Each structure stands twice: as C-alpha cells, then as structure tokens.
C-alpha cells in the first residue's frame, strides 16, 4: 500500500461556530473555503480542553488532559507519552513541525524529527495556576481585557512575526521534501498562532471588514446572570477594571475576522507550494480551541460554551470528494484517523489513545460515542468535565451546579435544563456516564498536587543559573547552499525540483 503524506494545518483560537460547513459567508477566506469544499468537514468537532497546551497535548497524543497530565498552560507534557508523530515514525515516516505547539518541559520534540521554529510561548512552569489561592489573578500572564480595548491595526506584531516565519519555513520545507533526497513518506505540521488575541491585524485585512454586519456586538449577559464559572472567568480577565464600549467590541471582532483572512493567506502560500511541487498529501485543518468573541458576555476561551469548545476540523483526502458530517467528534480522533490512513495497525495505537478513527464516519458507516472534555486551569477552582452526546451537553464540577443544554432546541445555550423535570431521565443518564468516566475528587487531588510540585520547581529553577527549556532552532550553515565539500554540478541538479523541465 502507498502510504500518504500528511500536511497538518493548525491554527489557534478559531471558533468552529464560524465553520459549520467551511468559512462563514462573510469571512474573506478563499483558500480555506476551497479546502473545505474538497474535504470531509466536521461541523461539530470539539477540543478536549478549551486552552492551548492541554488541547495541543491531546491533539498530539489522542489522550484527555487528565491522562496526559497537561492540565493547564504550564503543565509538563512528558516524553513518555506516545504521540501521532511516534506512531508515524515507527511506521517509517519523517515528521517535521513549523510553528507553535506549546510543549512545556524539557522534551520540545515529542516525536517530531525536525522542528523549524522555536515556540511563541514559554516552555517552563511559570504559568502555573494555583488552586490554593482561589480568586487570585496572576496579572503578568493572565488574559485581561486589554486585548479588546487595544484592538486595531499594525503592520508587524509579535504574533505576525511568528506566523510569517512559520509559513516561510513551512514552504521552504515543502520545497525540500519535493527534492526527494529522503524517500520516506512525510508528515509536516504547520501551526499558526493567529487568530489568537490580541486582535491586531494588518491594514489590508482590517479593511476587508469595513461595515461588515458581523461586527455588531454579540448578545451579552449581565455578570449577575452568569453561571459561576463564567463569573470567575470575567474576574480572571480583570473585567471590572475595564469599561468596554460597543465600538471596542466591534473593533475586537473586526481584528479577529481580519486575522482569519491573514491566516487564510498564509495557508494559501503553503498549499500553493504543495501544488507547485506536484506533491500529494492528506491535508488536515484544525484549531486547538475556539474564541468566545463577546458571546455570553465572555472573551477568549476556557469555557465549554460552543464558541470556545467547538473547532473547525477538515480532512482533504486525495481522490475523495469529501462531504459534511454533523455527528459530534473530538480532536482526540485525529491520532487514530492518521494511523488508519497510514495503514498502521489500530491495535498498536489504541492502548495509548482515547479517540476513535473517523474513517467509518467518512465512509458513512458506524458512529462515535459521547465526546468528552475537561478543564482544570485558570478561572476554575476545581476540575470541570463535559460530555456532548447527540444534541445534549452536560457539564459537571464539584464546585458548581450542574448544567444541561439541548443544542438542537437551544443552540445559543441560554437555558439550563438540569432543573427541568421533563429532562430528568436525560440528566440521570448523562450523570451516569460522567460518573463512569471520571472520579472528580481524585481528579481534583491530582491537579492540586501537580500545581504544588510545579510551583516548587519553578521557583527553584529561577534561582541561580537559568537553563531554558525553550526550543532552540539550529541550522548547520556548512551544509547549506554551496560548500567546498560538495560537487557543484551534482548539487545544482539535486536541489532542483521539478527536474528535467
């Protein structure tokens, strides 16, 4: 069997609610629109945890955060956790990463054979929350509403610089792969940090959304009417110290949409090189989590509301027409699906994976069980869990009242049905599934122990000589371009692609 190449395109904080069947009509995203049209596109894909590092560790491993131990943005992703990269390398693949993956800890590769960029965020334990101090804001790294009040235009930012480099090096890598010096099939992951806040965009993308009706502020919810977790999130955003105007909300939304268009251009650059070099690959598009963008009065992520928890997910498979699939699925399912497509025996992957292959759904057969989610990071005071089963979403936390939504009849998640007598059988069934899957008291103890350990280690390692865990990209200049241990005639021919034209 010919094993396919894989090109995985990952973005950050892109809500799946704008991608029911490809980009929403008002979005200027021609490259993503064309990609989705030829893809199997999952309208109800959920992340495992609405936060960067936990979700990305799950994307890599196919395991829930409680299993990986990556509870928050400063929890170590251990080197002993099998990832899709390990499964593919065992099967003879070469693996490479350009861009963000938010690995925390000394292992900054996790099965990637090569890594082309450093990460945009720190790899140490400095961003560790502390359940021992409920209500504490750690101001130097917690989100605050400055991302909303500061929305606007800039031609270069910290994030734009990172994503420009990510796309450039990914294109360079695709050219190199096309030269064929390494005969192995390949998996290249290209991971961008946009459209993650701050909501600052280049002028040419900002101008695309002049007068767009989508800029109008989403329906909001008063603080007093919010559920306890939503209140804690607003407190963690330092919301009380900002006076957010409707115009600032419009500008923040405009910056977000503009950065979707920016990312669309970057993805277009990568896909155009794939096409120009006549390489064929399964293309996967996914985000790590969503963005609230003012819905329910909230911003950023860290919530199980649809805007935060749902992500776009698409598989473009050469020779397949694709189609829309509406059954709830999880980003946990990416690992076994990649293995399935690569012809890897599922028995070698299943023990290390909580997901299910999506190929049966693509073929119109089979189904998938309830989709699980977990959250145990900033803005929470105890682990939260959720299950999505058909139209039902159930949320449980030892510190809060339980929540039950019917997403068919209440897509805006405005009515908690947990106290509705007519829904009692559904509620009890969902409770039973949660009890069977999670021991919340044990989960809480594990999170607290992890946080306490990491605070000791971080404070210790910041004393005296500091050894960074951040990935250091290194390129051997003696092996680039033309050097005197090379034959110029052989070099020029070998580095040309395609040849003979």
DAHUCOR-V409806 format. One line per field, one symbol per residue. ss: DSSP state (a for helix, b for strand, c for the rest). Layout:
BEGIN
ss: ???
END
This chain:
BEGIN
ss: ccccbbbbbbbbccbaaacccccccccccaaaaaaaaccbbbbbbbcccccaaaaaaaaaacccaaaacccccccccccccccaaaaaaacccbbbbbbccccccccccccccbbccccccccccccccccccccccccccccccaaaaccbbccccaaaaaaaaaaaaaaaaaaaaacccccccbbbbbbbbbbccccbbcaaaaaaacccaaacccccccaaaccaaaaaaaaaccaaaccccaaaaaaaaaaaaaaaaaaaaaaaaaaaaaaaccccbbbbbbbcccccccaaaccccccccaaaabbbbbbbccccccbbbcccbbccaaaaaaaaacccccaaaaccccccccaaaaccccccccbbbbbccccccccbbbbbbccbbbbbbccbbbbbbbccccccccccaaacaaaaaaaaaaaaaaaaaccaaaaaaaaaaaaaaaaaaaaaacccccccccccccccaaaccccccccaaaaaaaccccccc
END
